[in-house]
Amino acid sequence: MSIEMPRPDGSLGPLYLAGALRRAGIEVDILDASVGGPTDNLKDTFFRRVKQPNGLTRIGMTPKRMEEYLAGGFYNIVGIHSNFTPQTKMALEVASIIKKVNPEMLVVAGGVNARAMAERMLTQNTIDLIAVTEGEKTIVEIVRAWQNGSGFGEVNGIARLENGELVINSPSTITTNLDELPLPAWDLLPFAKYDEINSPPHGSITSAKRRRYAPMMTSRGCPFECLYCHISEEKSAESTSGDIGSLRLKSVDRVMREVDILRSLGVTHLYLEDDSLLAKKTRVTDFFKRMAEMGMKMSGINGVNLVHFGEPTANKKLRPDRKYLEIIKTSGFDEIVFPVESASQRVLDKYATGKLNHERLDVVELVRTAVSIGITCPINMMMGFPDETEAEIMQSVELGKQLINAGAPYVTFFIPIPFPGSKLFNIAIKGNHLAPDFDTDIMNWQHPVMKNTIVPPERVVELRQWAWETVNTSSYKQTRTERNVRAV
């Protein structure tokens, strides 16, 4: 989006799959198409920006260049990582390029968007198989079946078309002991290109400091079940993906082994992609202390839950856990995005499974405490749920003002999008808030896609823009505007 700073892909999903294939003795490459191959110039890939009809900006290799790259690799199988719905069109375009290079090449897709939209993607006749679960076991089974020509009927954890009908082979088991996972193939990432770009993880405000960072996960899943989250339909053993949304943890020893590998690759900062990193305080404290002893720093966290920043009091409320926040700060976390989401407890209880209770935890005091320790804490808010009233939206705007006064640098107001794979998607389809034949291209955080909501979508857009202008400081708005101009 125009408000985001683009970053290279460098996703962990393909790195784990490459690690699994290596462990099985299978040769594998990784292509980050946002930056291109070893001989590609960044001005022709990452800095080649093309505005799309949906308002998003596309970067990366041209279709022609990707065709040349794939033709020169003599590959037998190509896997496509499809996590984000607004990029569905690009995933399908890549698949068509692969089939153009060699119609016999096996094309596999994975990621939450691919598995949530399996039938739609498979009927394009360019993708042969879709992984419907975590892929470390599945990808090896796929390759073995391809090698021996036995077909894919017995491969666990895939979706495919058979005589025009969707067939899903549910996973036999999921990995509960994460220490058994293969080591991600970080060495296959184009770190030299990433260093040249020096883009911060997840598009946060650019720092002048140059640092080599890499993604890592110490856990998978989350203890909560927010209806707008992509894993909300994957927190049950009955799911076709298996219970991969449940919280599972690596041992600290396994995590430190991964840190050693990254340090050997010149990585100095980690971006932790966990959905709920701070859930187990004793474990996290041990991990952070050992990280500090190694001289490694953190570039940020993908997911936190505010309840984990609190400690219980005698009156059954939570006060900010200053000691825990100090440990987090000492470990290098200078910035943590706080997902407040809404000031309405009703909205939080319904859509965010009550992961924040405003009566128990004073988020204004939490921000004030974090800022006093030296942690910058931007705020995420959401507005525009199907049954959310304008009065409830105004509650969130007012809380946003209080959080800015407490020291938050800015508040971002997002519009909830019913992405396929989330429970909100099913609510939107059943409630006639989204057409069954929705256009994936319009599904981005800038535009409301749900109709027949209590607050009409046009009014939600007005309120979001007004809230952003009203809540945020003049200096922040100027900085953001200048950044947007540079990105055009």
C-alpha positions in Angstrom: 0.0 0.0 0.0 1.0 3.6 -0.4 1.4 3.9 3.4 3.8 1.0 3.6 7.5 0.8 3.0 8.1 -2.1 0.7 10.4 -4.9 1.9 11.9 -8.0 0.3 9.9 -11.2 0.8 12.3 -13.4 2.7 9.4 -15.5 4.1 10.0 -18.4 6.5 7.6 -20.8 4.8 9.7 -21.5 1.8 12.8 -21.6 4.0 11.3 -24.4 6.1 10.3 -26.4 3.0 13.8 -26.0 1.5 15.2 -27.3 4.8 12.9 -30.3 4.7 13.9 -31.1 1.1 17.6 -30.8 1.9 17.2 -33.1 4.9 15.6 -35.6 2.5 18.5 -35.3 0.1 16.6 -33.3 -2.5 18.2 -30.4 -4.4 16.3 -27.1 -4.0 16.6 -23.4 -4.8 14.7 -20.4 -3.5 13.7 -17.4 -5.6 12.6 -14.2 -3.9 10.9 -12.7 -6.9 10.7 -9.3 -5.2 14.5 -8.9 -5.7 15.2 -11.4 -8.5 18.0 -13.9 -9.1 21.8 -13.4 -8.6 22.3 -11.5 -11.9 19.2 -9.3 -11.6 19.6 -5.6 -10.8 17.5 -4.2 -8.1 16.4 -1.3 -10.2 14.7 -3.9 -12.5 13.1 -5.8 -9.6 12.6 -4.3 -6.2 12.7 -0.7 -7.3 10.5 -1.4 -10.3 7.1 -0.2 -9.0 3.9 -0.6 -11.0 0.6 0.8 -9.7 -2.2 -1.8 -9.9 -5.9 -1.1 -10.5 -6.7 -1.9 -6.9 -4.5 0.8 -5.6 -1.7 -1.4 -4.5 1.9 -1.2 -5.9 3.6 -4.2 -7.4 7.3 -4.7 -7.3 9.7 -7.4 -8.4 10.6 -9.3 -11.5 8.7 -8.8 -14.8 6.8 -11.8 -16.1 9.3 -12.0 -19.0 12.3 -12.1 -16.7 10.7 -14.7 -14.5 10.1 -16.9 -17.6 13.8 -16.6 -18.6 14.9 -17.4 -15.0 12.7 -20.5 -14.8 13.7 -21.7 -18.2 17.4 -21.6 -17.3 17.0 -23.6 -14.1 15.8 -26.9 -15.6 13.5 -27.4 -12.7 11.1 -30.4 -12.3 8.9 -28.9 -9.6 8.1 -25.3 -8.6 6.4 -24.3 -5.4 4.5 -21.0 -5.0 4.1 -19.3 -1.7 0.6 -17.7 -1.5 -0.1 -16.2 1.9 -1.9 -12.9 1.0 -5.2 -12.7 -0.8 -4.6 -9.4 -2.7 -1.7 -11.2 -4.4 -3.7 -14.1 -5.7 -3.6 -12.8 -9.2 0.2 -12.7 -9.1 0.4 -16.3 -7.7 -1.7 -17.5 -10.6 0.4 -15.5 -13.1 3.5 -17.2 -11.8 1.8 -20.6 -12.2 0.9 -19.8 -15.8 4.5 -18.7 -16.5 5.8 -22.0 -15.2 3.4 -24.0 -17.4 4.4 -21.8 -20.4 8.1 -22.7 -19.8 7.3 -26.4 -19.4 3.8 -27.8 -19.3 5.2 -31.0 -17.7 6.6 -29.1 -14.7 4.7 -29.9 -11.5 3.3 -26.8 -9.8 2.5 -26.8 -6.1 1.1 -23.9 -4.1 0.9 -23.4 -0.3 0.2 -20.8 2.3 -3.0 -19.8 4.1 -4.4 -18.1 1.0 -3.7 -21.0 -1.3 -5.3 -23.6 1.0 -8.3 -21.3 1.8 -8.9 -20.8 -1.9 -7.8 -24.2 -3.1 -10.7 -25.0 -5.5 -10.7 -21.5 -7.1 -6.9 -21.8 -7.7 -6.9 -25.4 -8.9 -9.6 -24.7 -11.5 -7.3 -22.3 -13.3 -5.5 -25.4 -14.6 -2.1 -24.0 -13.9 -1.6 -25.3 -10.3 -1.5 -29.1 -9.9 -1.5 -29.5 -6.1 -2.1 -27.3 -3.1 -0.7 -28.0 0.4 -3.6 -27.7 2.9 -1.4 -27.8 6.0 2.1 -27.1 7.3 4.2 -28.3 4.4 7.5 -29.8 5.8 6.2 -33.4 5.6 3.9 -32.8 2.7 6.5 -31.4 0.3 8.8 -34.4 0.7 5.9 -36.8 0.1 5.0 -34.9 -3.0 8.5 -35.1 -4.4 8.8 -38.8 -3.6 5.5 -39.5 -5.3 6.6 -37.6 -8.3 10.0 -39.4 -8.4 8.4 -42.9 -8.4 5.4 -42.0 -10.6 2.9 -43.4 -8.2 0.5 -40.4 -8.4 -0.6 -38.2 -5.5 -3.6 -40.1 -4.2 -1.8 -41.3 -1.1 0.0 -38.0 -0.3 -1.2 -36.5 3.0 -2.1 -32.8 3.4 -2.9 -31.9 -0.2 -5.8 -30.7 -2.4 -6.1 -31.6 -6.0 -8.7 -32.0 -8.8 -9.8 -35.5 -9.7 -12.2 -35.8 -12.7 -13.0 -32.1 -12.2 -13.9 -32.5 -8.5 -12.0 -31.2 -5.5 -10.3 -33.9 -3.5 -8.6 -33.1 -0.1 -6.3 -35.5 1.7 -6.2 -34.3 5.2 -2.9 -34.4 7.0 -2.2 -37.6 9.0 -0.5 -35.7 11.8 0.8 -32.3 12.5 4.2 -31.5 14.2 3.6 -30.9 17.9 7.3 -31.1 18.9 8.7 -28.1 17.0 12.2 -29.2 17.8 11.7 -31.9 15.1 11.3 -29.3 12.4 14.0 -29.0 9.8 16.3 -26.1 10.1 15.2 -23.2 7.7 17.6 -22.8 4.7 18.4 -19.1 5.5 21.7 -19.5 3.5 19.6 -19.5 0.3 18.3 -16.0 1.0 20.0 -13.2 -1.1 21.3 -11.3 1.9 23.6 -9.1 -0.2 20.5 -7.7 -2.0 18.6 -7.3 1.3 21.6 -5.4 2.7 21.6 -3.0 -0.3 17.9 -2.3 0.2 18.1 -1.9 4.0 14.3 -2.0 4.2 12.9 -2.6 7.7 10.9 -5.7 8.5 7.1 -5.4 7.9 7.4 -1.9 6.5 7.8 0.0 9.7 9.4 3.5 9.7 12.8 3.3 8.0 15.8 3.5 10.3 19.0 5.2 9.1 20.9 2.3 10.7 22.1 -0.5 8.4 21.5 -3.9 9.8 21.3 -7.5 8.5 18.1 -9.0 9.9 16.4 -12.4 9.3 13.0 -13.9 10.1 12.7 -16.5 12.8 9.9 -18.2 14.8 10.2 -19.6 18.3 6.6 -20.9 18.2 3.6 -21.6 16.0 0.0 -20.8 16.6 -1.7 -18.6 19.1 -3.7 -19.1 22.3 -6.5 -16.8 21.1 -8.9 -17.2 18.2 -9.7 -13.7 16.7 -12.3 -14.1 14.0 -10.4 -11.8 11.6 -7.2 -13.9 11.9 -6.1 -16.3 9.2 -5.6 -19.1 11.7 -9.1 -18.8 13.3 -10.4 -21.7 11.1 -7.3 -23.8 11.8 -7.6 -24.3 15.6 -9.4 -27.6 15.6 -8.4 -31.2 14.8 -11.4 -31.4 12.5 -10.0 -28.7 10.2 -8.7 -30.0 6.9 -5.4 -28.3 7.9 -5.2 -30.1 11.2 -5.0 -28.1 14.4 -2.1 -26.0 13.2 -3.4 -22.9 14.8 -2.8 -24.2 18.3 0.1 -22.7 20.2 3.2 -24.9 20.0 6.7 -24.0 21.3 10.3 -24.7 20.4 12.6 -25.4 23.2 15.0 -22.5 24.1 17.9 -24.8 23.2 16.5 -25.3 19.7 15.9 -21.6 19.3 19.5 -20.8 20.3 20.8 -23.3 17.8 19.0 -21.4 15.1 20.4 -18.1 16.4 23.9 -19.6 16.1 23.2 -20.4 12.4 22.0 -16.9 11.7 24.9 -15.3 13.5 27.2 -17.3 11.3 25.5 -15.8 8.2 26.3 -12.3 9.5 22.8 -11.6 10.9 22.8 -9.1 13.7 19.1 -8.6 14.2 16.1 -10.9 14.3 12.5 -10.3 13.3 10.4 -12.7 15.3 7.4 -13.9 13.2 5.6 -15.6 16.1 1.8 -14.9 16.4 2.0 -14.7 20.1 5.7 -14.5 21.2 5.3 -13.4 24.8 2.8 -15.9 26.0 5.2 -17.8 28.4 7.1 -15.3 30.4 9.6 -17.7 32.0 10.6 -19.1 28.6 10.8 -15.7 26.9 12.9 -14.3 29.8 15.4 -17.2 29.5 15.5 -16.8 25.7 16.0 -13.0 25.8 18.8 -13.2 28.5 20.7 -15.8 26.4 20.2 -13.6 23.3 21.7 -10.6 25.1 24.7 -12.6 26.1 25.3 -13.5 22.4 25.1 -9.9 21.4 22.1 -10.4 19.1 19.4 -7.8 18.8 15.8 -7.7 17.8 14.3 -5.8 14.9 10.7 -6.4 16.0 7.9 -8.8 16.7 5.1 -9.9 14.3 2.5 -10.7 17.0 1.9 -9.9 20.7 -1.1 -9.9 22.9 -1.4 -7.1 25.4 -2.6 -9.3 28.2 1.0 -10.7 28.4 2.4 -7.3 29.3 0.4 -7.3 32.6 0.8 -8.8 36.0 -2.1 -9.7 38.3 -2.9 -7.5 41.3 -4.8 -8.2 44.5 -8.1 -6.8 43.0 -7.9 -9.2 40.1 -6.8 -6.5 37.6 -3.6 -6.3 35.6 -1.0 -3.7 36.0 1.8 -3.1 33.5 4.6 -5.6 34.2 7.5 -3.1 34.3 10.1 -5.7 35.0 9.1 -7.8 32.0 9.0 -4.8 29.8 12.5 -3.8 30.9 13.7 -7.3 30.0 12.1 -6.9 26.6 13.7 -3.5 26.1 17.2 -4.8 27.1 16.9 -7.5 24.5 16.7 -4.8 21.8 13.0 -4.3 21.3 12.8 -0.6 20.7 9.4 -0.7 19.0 6.5 -3.0 19.5 3.1 -2.5 17.8 0.3 -2.7 20.4 -2.8 -4.4 18.9 -5.5 -2.5 20.9 -8.0 -3.1 18.1 -11.0 -1.5 19.7 -12.2 0.5 22.7 -15.5 -1.3 22.6 -15.4 -4.4 24.9 -18.3 -5.8 23.0 -16.4 -5.8 19.8 -13.3 -7.2 21.4 -15.3 -10.0 23.0 -17.0 -11.0 19.8 -14.3 -10.6 17.2 -11.1 -10.8 19.3 -12.2 -13.6 21.7 -11.7 -11.1 24.6 -8.0 -11.1 24.4 -8.0 -7.6 25.9 -10.3 -6.6 28.8 -10.3 -2.9 29.2 -11.7 -3.2 32.7 -8.8 -5.3 33.8 -5.9 -3.7 31.9 -5.5 0.0 31.5 -3.9 0.3 28.0 -3.2 4.0 28.5 -1.1 3.2 31.5 0.5 0.4 29.7 1.6 2.7 26.9 2.8 5.3 29.4 4.9 2.6 31.2 6.4 1.2 27.9 7.4 4.7 26.7 9.0 5.5 30.1 11.2 2.4 29.6 12.2 3.4 26.1 9.9 1.2 24.0 8.1 2.9 21.1 4.6 1.5 20.8 2.5 2.4 17.7 -1.1 1.4 18.0 -3.3 -0.7 15.7 -7.1 -0.1 15.8 -9.9 -1.5 13.7 -13.2 -0.1 12.6 -16.0 -1.3 10.4 -17.0 -4.7 11.7 -20.4 -5.9 10.4 -22.5 -5.0 13.5 -20.2 -2.2 14.9 -22.0 1.0 15.5 -20.7 4.5 14.8 -20.7 5.2 18.6 -18.4 2.2 19.1 -16.1 3.5 16.4 -16.0 6.9 18.1 -15.0 5.2 21.3 -11.9 3.8 19.5 -11.1 7.3 18.1 -11.3 8.8 21.6 -9.1 6.1 23.1 -6.6 6.7 20.2 -6.3 10.3 21.3 -5.6 9.2 24.9 -2.9 6.7 23.7 -1.2 9.5 21.7 -1.2 11.7 24.8 0.3 8.8 26.7 3.2 8.7 24.3 2.2 6.4 21.4 3.9 7.8 18.2 0.9 7.1 16.0 -2.3 5.2 15.6 -3.2 3.2 12.5 -6.8 2.6 11.8 -7.5 -0.6 9.8 -10.7 -1.8 8.2 -11.4 -5.4 9.0 -11.1 -7.5 5.8 -12.8 -11.0 5.7 -9.9 -12.8 4.2 -10.5 -16.4 3.1 -9.4 -18.8 5.9 -10.8 -16.6 8.6 -14.0 -17.0 10.6 -14.9 -13.4 9.6 -14.9 -14.6 6.0 -17.6 -17.2 6.8 -19.6 -14.6 8.7 -19.4 -12.2 5.7 -20.5 -14.8 3.2 -23.5 -16.0 5.4 -24.5 -12.5 6.3 -24.5 -11.2 2.7 -21.6 -8.9 3.6 -19.5 -10.3 0.8 -20.4 -11.8 -2.6 -19.4 -15.5 -3.0 -17.6 -14.6 -6.3 -15.7 -11.7 -4.6 -12.7 -10.2 -6.4 -9.5 -11.0 -4.5 -7.8 -7.9 -6.0 -10.0 -5.5 -3.9 -9.2 -7.2 -0.6 -6.6 -4.9 1.0 -6.6 -2.9 4.2 -7.3 0.4 2.5 -10.8 -0.4 1.2 -13.8 -1.9 3.0 -15.2 -4.8 1.1 -18.1 -5.8 3.4 -21.5 -4.4 2.4 -24.7 -4.2 4.4 -22.8 -3.3 7.5 -24.4 -1.1 10.2 -22.1 1.7 9.4 -22.1 1.8 5.5 -18.6 1.2 3.9 -18.5 4.7 2.5 -19.0 6.2 5.9 -16.3 3.8 7.4 -13.8 5.2 4.9 -14.7 8.8 5.9 -14.4 7.9 9.6 -11.1 6.2 9.2 -9.6 9.2 7.3 -11.0 11.6 9.8 -9.7 9.5 12.7 -6.2 9.4 11.3 -6.2 13.1 10.7 -7.7 13.9 14.2 -5.7 11.5 16.4 -2.2 11.6 14.9 0.2 14.5 15.5 1.2 17.0 12.8 4.8 16.0 12.9 3.9 12.3 12.3 1.5 13.2 9.5 4.1 15.2 7.8 6.7 12.4 8.1 4.2 9.9 6.6 3.3 12.3 3.7 6.9 12.8 2.9 7.5 9.0 2.9 4.5 8.5 0.6 5.9 11.0 -1.9 9.3 9.2 -1.9 7.5 5.9 -2.6 5.6 7.1 -5.6 
